[in-house]
Amino acid sequence: MYPCIFRVCYRGFLLIFSILCEAAAFNLDLEKPTVYNGPEGSYFGYSLDFYHPTQDRNTMSLLVGAPKANTSQPGIVEGGAVYYCPWPASDPDSCRQIPFDKANNRMIKVNGTREPLEFKSHQWFGATVRTHKGKVVACAPLYHWRTVKVSSEMDPVGTCYVAVQNFSAYAEYSPCRTNNPDPEGQGFCQAGFSVDFTKVTNLSPKPCLRQVITAGVAEILNGYSLKTILRKVQGEKQTVAASDAYDDSYLGKRRVCLFTVWLSYVLYAELVAGVPRGAHNFGYVSIQCLYQICEFMCTHRLDDVLVGAPLYMDREFESKPREVGRVYLYLQEDVLLFSPPITLTGTHLFGRYGSAIAPLGDINQDGYLDVAIGAPFAGEDRGGRVFIYNGQKSGLMLQASQVLKGDWASSSIPAGFGFTLRGDSDLDNNQYPDLLVGAFGVSKVVAYRARPVVTVDAQLILTPRILNPEDKSCRMPNSDVMVTCLSVNVCAKISGIGIPDYVGEMDLQLDWLKQRGAVKRILFMDSHQHHRTQKLVLGQGDRQHCHNYSVYLRDEEEFRDKLSPISVTLNYSLDQNSPPPGLQLRPILDHYSKTFHHEQANILLDCGEDNMCIPDLKLSAKMDRTELIIGDDNLLMLIVSAANEGEGAYEAELHVTLPTEADYIGVERRREDLQRLNCEHRTENDTRVVVCDLGNPMVADTNVRAIFILQINNILFVSLNSSNKDNSRSVRVNLTLSIAARAQVEIRGVSHPAQVVLPFPRWEPKEKPVREDDVGPQVQHIYELHNKGPSAISRTVLKVGWPSWYREEHLLYALQIITDGPVHCSISTLQDTPELLGFLRNSSGPARHRRSVSTAQSYNSKILNCSNINCLMVECVVDRLDRGQSAVIKFRSRLWAHTFLQRRNDHYTLNSTVSFQVMSMPYRIKADSLPHQSKSIGTFVVWAIPDVSFAIPLWVIILAILLGLLVLAMLSLAMWKCGFFDRARPPKDDDVSDREQLTAEKSTDA
């Protein structure tokens, strides 16, 4: 056995693998996967393989490479390691390092100083790991060797270690480690970048992809000594390196040795290599012979090739290219003659679909080989996905039967679940190969076991197919009542590998098409029920299990529907409660076997004396609208009226032919004047058709009216057919719709903040501002161009007028234009302003002078816009906007506070203007009119009322009160001295009357 070591110089992402032309899978167990953990940050899971010790062939374990792991080697940093992981795993941390190399760097004396001869730190040991029948090879492709001893020059020559006898014997093999410093001697060899085992012993001397080196395992082990640094292994063979023309082509980035056996057991081999950057960076695959016997024809087996292109970019319609990845399958029809490729395209953006491809063997034991394809960065969280594809006679099925999802996310690097895959080996000895998946970003490996697959071949037979209500030949149990009867025969047979006798469940339903609550026309004789569930014990040794059930037709007076077929359905499943004895995993039904069986019987009706029914089918159709808008939901109501003016029409069907762009929603069932039709969406000869059953038969003078709900934008064809021999079709009705393009587009805007209040606390204008805050507060105007649809717009011109300056004074100083969406902007107005060219560059320019407070004049208008000030004009072009999409433009600016602080208590409104004009729509159909609109967004600059509650000190207020009281006292004293308070008052009218009365009284007394 020879390890096949490849010498390469570059890295890329094109992978190729080989599988047999028979290639299937869906049965990997997701309930109990086994997870192995490695040291964090060690890239545990970067490479992996199954390990089968020679002394115990029934024991299987795992070998996992961790190229950035630290070991016990003194002085070595992240040298890398290989871990042995037992199966079954006792716990997730049960893996242990294998001591391939315990030594430090070898040293050499140079000018009396000991210096390292080799460099094992960051050598990525464990980047490749391969096993074969107890033999193990693990490589460090970035291992460096001191080329020139005096100048300490070093090259990444790479090295490998071989282990045998359950890791009891080790040997190092570094074929490129020589004392020749020339590039032809060792160069950037990186031996072991790819490694595998092969039976090839004779290499062709002609140039190969970069370089292939082989050596026997026995020869590597014989005579190995740790002290022997430069060693030529006996029997080592090398191909001639490729020419300089292949530099930078990544030739040999990925390759696989393929082996084929002659009938006379003479081996030949070919080497398949990817050239990711060849053919002007489009990439190609190179197939070359390893030795001369390849030149002969071999017809015993034709291998096929899978090629991965993880960076493939797909374009959907007129959208931008999307990097989704693709895998090409080339079927070998003759020796080195391949058919056109079958393509499998990824669906996750930047998922790197096709980075890893692994043959799984026959994972479901159906005779065809299966394949796993990794997309290590797929998914919303970039956790990674693995897709399982089933094989078939013509190659691979185009739809994945199973998708494995990584459950881990890494904050530093993606988890990389699916970066490394390994299959085609059986861990649990259940005769089904299993799958290993590496997630190096989170240092984990997951082992998925395959569940046994059960295939059930069942038959449902109804006898007779036509029920004659007049033929009552069966007697009801325990009664003298005679009925029309039907025999239902159910037969089932089980097959599968590695499964014991198994319990299945059979579900049998009569008159299945009748809705719940409707009268069932046939019933079981023994139970008078329409449903039966029964356990079935199926064994592989039995040929077939059959059960017969007697069913009777109810009396004609108990039901009215005699036209529609009587449906009998059979559905079977497996007992999923627990696995059968002797199995660790529960079996699963074959993903591609038929588990639902459906048969029909009909009721015989009278068609006249000649027993020949000649229908006369009439059909009319109309639509509730005549125009469709591109991009709209375009729900269409198709009103169909069908009638039979002749005799009964058997298997009458209404056919509505849909264009490729149409979607069938359903049939209106809520109206009482409409019939409830049973309709089915089919594809017949690449034509999509909605087929509705109108009865069997559709009797004479029958009128059917139905409304179909469709989503459509093209032409409809409606026809009425029957299975009658004569006059079985109606006239075909063609319905045409006109198509228009129409979009409703609006511009929305907002100012943040809506108003700026002056003055600013603890802020003073600076003569030469150096920071944004020195200019004034930040003001942002945000504009959103929103397409309400329904149609898309392809190009829109949006213009913004920004209130920039007036009278050599700045107003809103624009700093930055931020866009979100398919929009790019440019400044169309040329003026002496530094907006968007540099922050505050004009603050020190000679053309701008700050005015003094005494000379500042108020603006004539308190509303400042592009009609009375100078505006910076910005023009933006918005690319395609589909329905519901928007493009956002954000102007970030600073209010030039000095300008407004000079005009105390003057309130202003700064308005920016925005307008748009839709220039075109991405359709051949021209719109009647293109949307346009203009709008202004304002920012208010206002002055606040000063808070003077504590503007005057308290002692001043008290002193003022005291002074006021003193002045009042002095005034009062002066007025008193002047006799102001002693003057005589003038008499009042009442006082004069009193005096006159007293004078009169005195005269009387006298």
KELUM-889119 format. One record per residue (C-alpha): residue number from 1; x, y, z. Coordinates in steps of 0.02 Angstrom, whole numbers, plus 50000, padded with zeros to 5 digits. Each point is the difference from the previous one (the first is absolute). Layout:
NUM X Y Z
...
***
This chain:
1 50000 50000 50000
2 50070 50168 49948
3 49952 50169 50071
4 49969 50116 49853
5 50071 50171 50048
6 49966 50152 49892
7 50113 50149 49985
8 49912 50166 49973
9 50041 50184 50013
10 49833 50091 50011
11 49827 49993 50075
12 49827 50011 49920
13 49824 49938 50019
14 49966 49878 49858
15 49972 49822 50060
16 49972 49838 49905
17 49950 49830 50058
18 49959 49836 49915
19 49850 49887 50024
20 49933 49852 49908
21 49866 50032 49871
22 49876 49915 50116
23 49974 50122 50132
24 49808 50047 50214
25 49965 50063 50187
26 49870 50075 50119
27 50016 49890 50154
28 50135 50084 50106
29 49942 50004 50181
30 49981 50179 50065
31 49934 49954 50173
32 50158 49923 50072
33 50154 50066 49908
34 50166 49979 50088
35 50098 50161 50026
36 50187 50006 50036
37 50080 50157 50072
38 50178 50060 49975
39 50101 50141 50077
40 49926 50170 49962
41 50085 50089 49856
42 50098 49845 49948
43 49902 49974 49837
44 49952 49829 50065
45 49905 49919 49856
46 50099 50081 49859
47 50037 49822 49940
48 49932 49832 50054
49 49987 49818 49953
50 49935 49833 50063
51 50130 49890 50087
52 49988 49811 49993
53 50134 49913 50105
54 50065 49841 49922
55 49990 49894 50158
56 49813 50029 50025
57 49904 50014 49839
58 49834 50027 50090
59 50063 50158 50086
60 49993 50168 49915
61 50060 50168 50065
62 50039 50174 49936
63 50158 50098 49963
64 49980 50189 50001
65 50128 50129 49948
66 50020 50164 50097
67 50134 50099 49905
68 50005 50144 50126
69 50004 49897 50159
70 50140 50015 50128
71 50093 49844 50054
72 50127 49952 50132
73 50144 50034 49880
74 50114 50124 50088
75 50012 50170 49917
76 49874 49960 49863
77 49851 50117 49980
78 49844 49934 49912
79 50093 49861 49916
80 49840 49901 49973
81 49946 49828 50056
82 49897 49847 49953
83 49870 49936 50124
84 49938 49823 50027
85 49813 49998 50037
86 49927 49834 50058
87 49835 49929 49943
88 49881 49994 50085
89 50043 50161 50092
90 49986 49999 50189
91 49990 50190 50001
92 50030 50141 49873
93 50175 50035 50070
94 50063 49822 49985
95 50123 50035 49858
96 50187 49991 50039
97 50154 50057 49906
98 50104 49875 49905
99 50186 50029 50034
100 50065 49997 49821
101 50142 50119 50043
102 50060 50046 50175
103 50162 50087 49954
104 50045 50183 49987
105 50079 50081 49847
106 50162 49919 49947
107 50148 50118 50027
108 50159 50037 49902
109 50159 50094 50042
110 50030 50153 49893
111 50155 50103 50041
112 50003 49922 50173
113 49817 50039 50034
114 49862 49870 50011
115 49859 50047 49884
116 49845 49902 49948
117 50015 49891 49847
118 49812 49979 49982
119 49846 50098 50055
120 49852 49904 50068
121 49900 50145 50071
122 49845 50037 49896
123 50040 49854 49887
124 49817 49945 49991
125 50033 49820 50046
126 49836 49908 49982
127 49941 50103 49851
128 49988 49833 49908
129 49963 49831 50077
130 49972 49837 49907
131 49982 49819 50058
132 49998 49831 49915
133 49989 49830 50087
134 50087 50057 50158
135 50127 50110 49913
136 49993 50187 50035
137 50083 50147 49915
138 49988 50178 50066
139 50086 50150 49923
140 50058 50176 50042
141 50005 50091 49831
142 50066 50163 50076
143 50150 49919 50084
144 50154 50108 49961
145 50178 49939 49969
146 50159 50101 50009
147 50058 50004 49821
148 50162 50099 50011
149 50083 49967 50167
150 50102 50160 50003
151 49866 50126 49951
152 49861 49910 50096
153 49887 50001 49847
154 49851 49881 50020
155 49869 49926 49884
156 49832 49914 50037
157 50050 49827 49940
158 49869 49907 50103
159 50017 49835 50091
160 49894 49846 50041
161 49997 49866 50135
162 49950 49820 49972
163 49933 49892 50143
164 49963 49813 50001
165 49957 49863 50124
166 49875 50105 50096
167 50124 50146 50018
168 50137 49894 50073
169 50121 50044 49860
170 50027 50171 49919
171 50109 50066 49860
172 50023 50172 49922
173 50000 50021 49812
174 50046 50168 49922
175 50045 49971 49817
176 50032 50184 49962
177 50120 50029 50143
178 50167 50008 49910
179 50161 50098 50006
180 49966 50076 49829
181 49943 50183 50021
182 49944 50019 49818
183 49812 50006 49965
184 50021 49839 49900
185 50072 49920 50154
186 49864 50033 50126
187 49925 50175 49983
188 49826 50022 50070
189 49967 49815 49993
190 49870 49988 50141
191 50009 49812 49991
192 49847 49920 50076
193 49881 50140 49954
194 49899 49856 49931
195 50035 49817 50039
196 49919 49832 49968
197 50039 49815 49990
198 50018 49913 49831
199 50056 49834 49929
200 50094 50087 49860
201 50183 49956 49995
202 50056 50064 49831
203 49986 50186 49966
204 50012 50074 49828
205 50152 50114 49984
206 49906 50125 49892
207 49947 50165 50079
208 49851 49987 50116
209 49899 50128 50097
210 50133 50085 50101
211 50081 49842 50069
212 49943 49830 50062
213 50114 49903 50118
214 49972 49820 50055
215 50092 49887 50120
216 49959 49834 50080
217 49944 49999 50181
218 50117 49857 50040
219 50147 50091 49920
220 49962 50158 50100
221 50001 49902 50163
222 50154 49895 49961
223 50159 50083 50055
224 49914 50155 50068
225 50099 50095 50130
226 49961 50164 50086
227 50182 50052 49978
228 49993 49976 49812
229 49939 50167 49935
230 50033 49983 49814
231 49943 49830 49944
232 49963 49922 49833
233 49866 49866 50015
234 50030 49847 49896
235 49874 49982 49859
236 49944 50182 50008
237 49936 50063 49833
238 49956 50174 49941
239 49922 50075 49847
240 50080 50145 49911
241 49936 50167 50066
242 49883 50101 49889
243 50070 50140 49895
244 50001 50184 50047
245 49847 50026 49890
246 49895 49929 50141
247 50059 50127 50129
248 49857 50093 50086
249 49874 49877 49928
250 49981 49904 50164
251 50028 49841 49900
252 49984 49854 50118
253 49905 50096 50134
254 49882 49853 50016
255 50021 49826 49928
256 49953 49819 50029
257 50086 49840 49949
258 49876 49887 49909
259 50032 49815 49982
260 49925 49875 49879
261 50032 49812 49992
262 50020 49900 49841
263 49924 49827 49989
264 50177 49935 50007
265 50027 50099 50161
266 50126 50118 49922
267 49981 50171 50078
268 50003 50167 49915
269 49965 50170 50075
270 49962 50175 49944
271 50019 50163 50092
272 49859 50128 49993
273 50048 50176 50051
274 49912 50167 50009
275 50076 50155 49922
276 49894 50137 50082
277 50087 50146 49918
278 50034 49921 49831
279 49911 50046 49839
280 50003 50186 50041
281 49939 49972 50179
282 49848 49899 49944
283 50083 49840 50062
284 50007 49826 49927
285 50036 49819 50049
286 50153 49904 49942
287 50007 49809 49987
288 50173 49926 49981
289 50071 49826 50007
290 50113 49951 50143
291 50094 49870 49898
292 50008 49925 49827
293 49869 49864 50018
294 49869 50140 50002
295 50022 50013 49814
296 49910 49834 49973
297 49812 49987 49990
298 49905 49939 50153
299 49817 49950 49988
300 49973 49915 50168
301 49934 50155 50092
302 49968 50180 49954
303 50023 50123 50142
304 49906 50165 50003
305 50066 50167 50062
306 49923 50134 50111
307 50075 50174 49987
308 49966 50135 50129
309 50001 50185 49959
310 49965 50087 50167
311 50021 50174 49927
312 49876 49976 49858
313 49887 50151 49979
314 49822 49983 49939
315 49893 50135 49923
316 49811 49995 50015
317 49914 50096 49862
318 50067 50179 50007
319 50063 49996 50178
320 50180 50017 50053
321 50109 49842 50002
322 49986 49899 50160
323 50142 49892 50062
324 49913 49835 50040
325 50120 49864 49943
326 49971 49855 49882
327 50047 49817 49980
328 50020 49917 49829
329 49974 49813 49975
330 50087 49924 49849
331 49942 49824 49955
332 50134 49898 49911
333 49916 49919 49850
334 50161 49924 49932
335 50183 50004 50049
336 50037 50185 50034
337 49843 50048 49903
338 49880 50098 50110
339 49821 50054 49973
340 49944 50182 50017
341 49998 50044 50186
342 49853 49983 50117
343 50001 50155 50110
344 49952 50021 50183
345 49990 50183 50052
346 50004 50067 50177
347 49866 50115 50070
348 50091 50088 50143
349 50089 50163 49961
350 50188 49987 50036
351 49972 49825 50068
352 50146 49926 49900
353 49893 49856 49940
354 50115 49866 49930
355 50150 50037 50112
356 49997 49819 50057
357 49933 49846 49908
358 50001 49827 50076
359 49942 49832 49930
360 49888 49918 50130
361 49989 49826 49928
362 49827 49924 49988
363 49932 50083 50156
364 49822 49933 49979
365 50048 49834 49918
366 49897 50024 49842
367 50139 49954 49878
368 50056 50178 49959
369 50139 50101 50079
370 49964 50162 50091
371 50092 50166 50018
372 50016 50134 50134
373 50037 50180 49950
374 50056 50129 50126
375 49959 50185 50007
376 50101 50051 50154
377 49942 50181 50007
378 49817 49977 49951
379 49851 50048 50106
380 49941 50160 50083
381 50131 49985 50138
382 50137 49936 49881
383 49997 49841 50102
384 50018 49885 49849
385 49895 49870 49911
386 50029 49825 49930
387 49889 49938 49858
388 49969 49815 49971
389 49961 49948 49820
390 49931 49833 49946
391 50065 49902 49855
392 49898 49928 49860
393 50029 49910 49837
394 50029 50161 49905
395 50118 50078 50128
396 49944 50105 50148
397 49829 50064 50047
398 49992 50187 49983
399 49914 50030 50168
400 50087 49968 50166
401 49911 49866 50100
402 50071 50065 50164
403 50084 50158 50062
404 50111 49998 50155
405 50013 50163 50096
406 50138 50059 50114
407 49937 50053 50171
408 50150 50106 50048
409 50049 50178 49965
410 50171 50077 50026
411 50030 50184 50040
412 50175 50003 49926
413 49990 49890 49844
414 49856 49901 49921
415 49969 49828 50074
416 50041 49919 49833
417 49879 49856 50024
418 50022 49895 49844
419 50175 50062 49956
420 50062 49821 50019
421 49898 49844 49960
422 50041 49815 50009
423 49884 49854 49965
424 49988 49823 49931
425 50045 49915 50166
426 49887 49915 50127
427 50027 50053 50181
428 49864 49898 50087
429 50007 49844 49889
430 49818 50011 49947
431 50047 49973 49816
432 49966 50183 49957
433 50146 50121 49973
434 50009 50154 50110
435 50058 50180 49977
436 50127 50110 50092
437 49983 50190 49990
438 50133 50121 50060
439 49967 50176 50067
440 50177 50067 50025
441 49942 50176 50046
442 49924 49936 50163
443 50120 49851 50016
444 49868 49865 49986
445 49969 49841 49902
446 49828 49921 49982
447 49971 49816 49959
448 49834 49962 49918
449 49943 49819 49995
450 49890 49932 49862
451 49833 49924 50049
452 49943 49834 49925
453 49885 50026 49852
454 49838 49903 49980
455 49920 49985 49830
456 49818 49943 49997
457 49924 49945 49837
458 49811 50010 50022
459 49853 49971 49884
460 49818 50055 50014
461 49879 49904 49889
462 49812 50035 49984
463 49883 49871 49927
464 49892 50044 49907
465 50041 50174 49937
466 49821 50038 49945
467 49864 49979 50131
468 49828 49958 49935
469 49872 50054 50130
470 49878 49873 49928
471 50118 49853 50029
472 49972 49961 50184
473 50087 49833 50016
474 50075 50012 50175
475 49914 49968 50166
476 50034 50109 50151
477 50070 49907 50153
478 49865 49940 50121
479 49865 50066 49886
480 49898 49956 49847
481 50032 50168 49917
482 50081 49986 49828
483 50120 50136 49943
484 50119 50045 49857
485 50174 49953 50058
486 50181 50042 49960
487 50158 49903 50042
488 50152 50101 50061
489 50161 49900 49994
490 50157 50070 50086
491 50169 49917 49974
492 50167 50059 50072
493 50180 49939 49992
494 50149 50066 50098
495 50182 50010 49944
496 50157 50074 50073
497 50174 49961 50063
498 50039 49975 50183
499 49820 50006 50063
500 49904 49864 50096
501 49815 49961 49987
502 49916 50167 50019
503 49832 50066 50057
504 49911 50117 49881
505 49836 50093 50010
506 49874 49997 49859
507 49866 50133 49981
508 49855 49963 49881
509 49870 50132 49955
510 49841 49976 49898
511 49923 50136 49892
512 50148 50109 50045
513 49957 50147 49887
514 49841 50036 50096
515 50027 50140 50122
516 49985 49976 50187
517 49818 49991 50050
518 49940 49947 49827
519 49911 49835 49972
520 50122 49859 49962
521 49929 49892 49863
522 50093 49838 50041
523 50034 49922 50171
524 50086 49846 50071
525 49880 49857 50020
526 50056 49943 50172
527 50012 50172 50084
528 49889 50114 49893
529 50142 50129 50008
530 50096 50086 49862
531 50171 49999 50085
532 50112 49860 50063
533 50173 49999 50080
534 50092 49835 50020
535 50172 49941 50055
536 50101 49901 49875
537 50146 49888 50049
538 50113 49993 49848
539 50148 49886 49982
540 50134 49993 49867
541 49986 49813 49985
542 49817 50010 49948
543 49958 50030 49820
544 49844 50100 50028
545 49865 50037 50129
546 49823 50023 49935
547 49837 50050 50085
548 49828 49998 49920
549 49858 50112 50058
550 49817 49993 49948
551 49917 50169 49967
552 49820 50037 49955
553 49911 50141 49908
554 49869 50089 50101
555 49821 50009 49939
556 49970 50130 49864
557 49878 50093 50111
558 50139 50036 50127
559 50108 50105 49884
560 49977 50114 49850
561 50172 50005 49918
562 50007 49865 49866
563 50118 50087 49880
564 50165 50025 50091
565 50117 49851 50017
566 50010 49903 50163
567 50179 50016 50064
568 50087 49871 50109
569 50169 50049 50074
570 50137 49901 50085
571 50136 50082 50104
572 50130 49908 50102
573 50134 50053 50123
574 50126 49923 50119
575 49989 49990 50189
576 50108 50146 50058
577 49983 49976 50188
578 50161 49901 50021
579 50125 49907 49890
580 49974 49814 49975
581 50105 49877 50102
582 50179 49995 49940
583 49999 50174 49923
584 50070 50158 50077
585 49910 50117 49880
586 49821 49997 49944
587 49978 49949 49818
588 49925 50122 49877
589 49891 49976 49848
590 50081 50017 49831
591 49992 50183 49951
592 49957 49954 49820
593 49881 49856 50027
594 49814 50028 49984
595 49913 50001 50170
596 49831 50066 49943
597 49893 49895 49883
598 49838 50059 49923
599 49875 49901 49897
600 49825 50043 49938
601 49838 49911 49960
602 49850 50072 49909
603 49812 49978 50008
604 49919 49938 49841
605 49868 50115 49924
606 49878 49977 49858
607 50050 50082 49836
608 49851 49950 49894
609 49947 49849 49903
610 50151 50001 49884
611 50116 50012 50151
612 50096 50137 49908
613 50007 50172 50078
614 50026 50147 49880
615 50023 50161 50100
616 49983 50177 49936
617 50123 50102 50101
618 49984 50189 50005
619 50128 50116 50078
620 50012 50186 50031
621 50126 50100 50101
622 50033 50180 50047
623 50115 50097 50116
624 49967 50134 50129
625 50136 50112 49930
626 50080 50038 49833
627 50165 50077 50054
628 50145 49937 50105
629 50130 50108 50084
630 50179 49937 49999
631 50058 49962 50176
632 49824 50001 50075
633 49923 49849 50084
634 49887 49991 49848
635 49866 49892 50079
636 49882 49953 49860
637 49825 49929 50016
638 49965 49881 49855
639 49814 49963 49987
640 49965 49839 49905
641 49831 49929 49952
642 49993 49822 49934
643 49845 49905 49945
644 49954 49832 49924
645 49850 50012 49886
646 50017 49821 49941
647 50015 49832 50085
648 50116 49958 50145
649 50184 50049 49980
650 50116 49880 50091
651 50157 50062 50086
652 49952 50176 49952
653 50141 50119 50039
654 50023 50187 49988
655 50175 50048 49942
656 50071 50173 50033
657 50170 50018 49915
658 50113 50124 50090
659 50152 50094 49933
660 50166 49971 50085
661 49987 50163 50097
662 49829 49960 50076
663 49964 49928 50172
664 49844 49901 50042
665 49927 50057 50167
666 49840 49899 50013
667 49815 49991 49965
668 49870 50113 50081
669 49899 49893 50120
670 49909 50126 50110
671 49858 50042 49882
672 49846 49892 49997
673 49970 50025 49814
674 50166 49919 49957
675 50036 49813 49988
676 50134 49924 50111
677 50123 49929 49876
678 50145 49883 50036
679 50145 50079 49905
680 50180 49947 49980
681 50152 50096 49940
682 50099 49894 49876
683 50146 50015 49881
684 49970 49915 49833
685 50138 50008 49869
686 50078 50153 50082
687 49829 50084 50001
688 49918 50050 50163
689 49817 49955 50007
690 49863 50011 50133
691 49886 49849 49978
692 49829 49994 50085
693 49888 49848 50010
694 49822 50039 49939
695 49927 49829 50037
696 50007 49822 49941
697 49886 50012 49911
698 49952 50179 49973
699 49818 49963 49968
700 49888 50083 49873
701 49940 50178 50030
702 50137 50030 50129
703 50059 50179 50023
704 50159 50038 50098
705 50058 50173 50049
706 50165 50030 50089
707 50118 50143 50040
708 50189 49971 49994
709 50119 50113 50095
710 50163 50022 49903
711 50155 50107 50005
712 50044 50029 49819
713 50072 50116 49869
714 49972 49916 49832
715 49877 49900 49894
716 49878 49867 50065
717 49928 49851 49908
718 49843 49914 50067
719 49926 49837 49933
720 49873 49869 50054
721 50044 49817 49966
722 49925 49830 50035
723 50049 49820 49968
724 49851 49966 49889
725 50037 49930 49829
726 49890 50122 49904
727 49992 50188 50018
728 50115 49999 50152
729 50066 50178 49993
730 49928 50174 50006
731 50058 50151 49901
732 50161 50070 50072
733 49986 50172 50079
734 50149 50118 49991
735 50011 50147 50120
736 50126 50141 49978
737 50055 50133 50125
738 50091 50163 49967
739 50153 50042 50104
740 50049 50171 50066
741 50143 50070 50104
742 49953 50119 50139
743 50088 50053 50158
744 49957 50117 50143
745 50156 50085 50066
746 50010 50124 50142
747 50135 50102 50084
748 50001 50016 50188
749 50112 50107 50107
750 50035 50049 50179
751 50116 50119 50092
752 50098 49945 50153
753 49980 50103 50106
754 49842 50086 49943
755 50054 50164 50081
756 50158 50076 50071
757 49980 50112 50153
758 50119 50146 50025
759 50104 50046 50095
760 50100 49846 50047
761 50050 49982 50183
762 50186 50007 50034
763 50046 50021 49817
764 50098 50140 49920
765 50040 50019 49815
766 50182 49979 49952
767 50094 50103 49873
768 50077 49846 49921
769 49901 49843 50042
770 50098 49839 49998
771 49866 49878 50052
772 49823 49971 49940
773 49931 50055 50169
774 50086 50169 49979
775 49886 50038 49852
776 49832 49965 50079
777 49873 49863 50032
778 49979 49856 49880
779 49851 50006 49880
780 49951 49855 49889
781 49873 49995 49860
782 49949 49823 49950
783 49911 49967 49836
784 49922 49832 49954
785 49945 49958 49824
786 49874 49859 50019
787 49922 49897 49861
788 49826 49944 50049
789 49989 49901 49839
790 49931 49897 49932
791 50125 50015 49858
792 50186 50029 50018
793 50095 50156 49948
794 50173 49986 49923
795 50071 50178 50002
796 49948 50153 50098
797 50084 50170 50011
798 49986 50082 50171
799 50056 50179 50027
800 50032 50082 50168
801 50020 50187 50030
802 50096 50028 50161
803 49992 50172 50090
804 50187 50026 50005
805 50045 50185 50012
806 49942 50179 49969
807 50090 50167 50004
808 50167 49911 50028
809 49930 49919 50157
810 49974 49815 50026
811 49829 49935 50049
812 50001 49807 50000
813 50177 49941 49975
814 49989 49831 49908
815 50125 49871 50060
816 49948 49833 49929
817 49874 49916 49886
818 49956 49824 50057
819 49900 49885 49886
820 49913 49836 50029
821 49939 49898 49854
822 50034 50007 49813
823 50040 50185 49992
824 50154 50106 49963
825 50013 50189 50010
826 50104 50139 49923
827 50010 50189 50025
828 49938 50089 49845
829 50019 50183 50055
830 50176 50070 49986
831 50033 50132 50131
832 50136 50055 50118
833 49945 49885 50140
834 50098 49856 50075
835 49847 49894 50041
836 50035 49815 49994
837 50180 50034 49952
838 50075 50027 50172
839 49942 50043 50173
840 50006 50187 50039
841 50131 50038 49869
842 49928 50172 49963
843 50002 50057 50182
844 50175 50067 49974
845 49981 50055 49819
846 50022 50183 49952
847 49832 50012 49909
848 49896 49970 50156
849 49996 50130 50141
850 49895 49991 50156
851 49893 50153 50018
852 49994 50098 50161
853 49842 50004 50103
854 49975 50184 49969
855 49998 49983 49810
856 49888 49844 49987
857 49836 50033 49912
858 49842 49898 50008
859 49949 49904 49846
860 49853 50066 49904
861 49905 49836 50013
862 49987 49890 50152
863 49980 49846 49888
864 50166 49963 49916
865 49994 49885 49849
866 50075 49985 49828
867 49893 50143 49936
868 50084 50132 50109
869 50169 49927 50052
870 50142 49904 49920
871 49973 49811 49997
872 50119 49857 49973
873 49920 49895 49862
874 50025 49812 50014
875 49940 49879 49867
876 49975 49816 50041
877 49962 49855 49884
878 49898 49859 50073
879 50012 49831 49916
880 49866 49866 49998
881 49872 50000 50140
882 49878 49856 50007
883 49834 50008 50087
884 50020 50044 50184
885 50184 50049 49982
886 50073 50169 50047
887 50155 50104 49975
888 50055 50114 50143
889 50109 50155 49990
890 50060 50083 50160
891 50079 50173 50002
892 50106 50024 50155
893 50040 50183 50037
894 50037 50126 50136
895 49900 50158 50031
896 50122 50145 49983
897 49951 50072 50170
898 50100 50160 49983
899 49890 50058 49856
900 49841 49991 50103
901 50070 50057 50167
902 50036 50168 49918
903 49813 50021 49969
904 49934 49989 50177
905 49817 49953 50022
906 49975 49976 49812
907 49913 49836 49960
908 50038 49914 49835
909 49948 49845 49904
910 50133 49912 49895
911 49918 49900 49860
912 50085 49873 49890
913 49910 49951 49841
914 49995 49826 49924
915 49920 49943 49839
916 50004 49841 49897
917 49957 49947 49824
918 49986 49817 49951
919 50091 49985 49834
920 49966 49819 49951
921 49926 49833 50052
922 50083 49830 49967
923 49869 49937 49879
924 49973 49999 49815
925 49825 50063 50033
926 50005 50188 50019
927 49903 50082 50140
928 49868 50131 49960
929 50084 50124 50119
930 50153 49999 50111
931 49985 50056 50182
932 50076 50165 50060
933 49985 50103 50158
934 50085 50140 50098
935 50003 50039 50184
936 50085 50113 50127
937 50068 49954 50171
938 50020 50136 50130
939 50106 50027 50154
940 49941 50138 50120
941 50129 50114 50082
942 49916 50085 50149
943 50053 50103 50151
944 49952 49944 50175
945 49918 50118 50130
946 50137 50030 50129
947 49971 49933 50177
948 50026 50151 50113
949 49930 49933 50164
950 50173 50003 50075
951 50080 50133 49890
952 50002 50137 50141
953 50088 49957 50163
954 49892 49989 50156
955 50094 50133 50096
956 49964 50125 49861
957 49814 49963 50013
958 50001 50023 50191
959 50098 50162 49987
960 49879 50067 49870
961 49852 49963 50114
962 50082 50087 50148
963 50043 50151 49895
964 49820 50008 49939
965 49934 49997 50178
966 50123 50136 50052
967 49945 50113 49857
968 49817 49972 50046
969 50034 50045 50182
970 50091 50159 49952
971 49857 50053 49886
972 49872 49967 50136
973 50101 50105 50128
974 50016 50144 49879
975 49814 50002 49965
976 49960 49996 50186
977 50116 50146 50033
978 49911 50095 49865
979 49832 49973 50085
980 49933 49891 49867
981 49915 49889 50125
982 49927 50147 50108
983 49904 50102 49869
984 49809 50035 50020
985 49882 49898 49903
986 49859 50083 49899
987 49824 49970 50070
988 49893 49869 49927
989 49816 50017 49955
990 49946 49899 50151
991 50100 50113 50116
992 49910 50159 49933
993 49827 49924 50030
994 50046 49955 50179
995 50058 50178 50037
996 49843 50078 49930
997 49892 49885 50108
998 50099 50046 50158
999 49980 50187 49963
1000 49813 49980 49981
1001 49985 49907 50166
1002 50095 50138 50091
1003 49885 50136 49930
1004 49846 49907 50061
1005 50065 49989 50177
1006 50030 50183 50005
***
